[in-house]
């Protein structure tokens, strides 16, 4: 049996092999880089769809970031409110007549515990979460309260009364 050019076109076969080799090279490049094309002009008819999908993914990532930030803030607020409630319960139970101290109230540790609780509350109110002070109302860029020492003692250097300022107990009713 004789095979001639009309039964097996050699030129067409080589062209097909060359096209398949180019396609294989392109597919290997895509597989290695993880991208369909190395530049936008190679995308062809898929370009509008690709850009649309990228825009949607970008919006979804933005929404996801916002949701994460809000979840963080809400979690902090929930923990703070729970701690405020616990502090209130601790203060209430410390003031109830108990088994020790004068009239059942321990006057030695009461002021220290109250100061510590007050300091904890002020610290929680001034806590910054993700760049914002949550308890500051509209002003989220600065702490809503001064520190607890300033709140208790004032902002002046010396709050002691001058020697001339005396209190006459007879005038007090």
Secondary structure, DSSP 8 states (H G I E B T S, - for coil): ----TTTS-HHHHHHHHHHHHHHHHHHHHHHHHS-S-SSGGGTGGGHHHHHHHHHHHHHHHHHHHHHHHHHHHHHHHHHHHHHHHHHHHHHHHHHS--SSSBTTB-HHHHHHHHHHHHHHHHHHHT-EETTEETTSTT--SS-SS--HHHHHH-SSS-----TT----TTT--
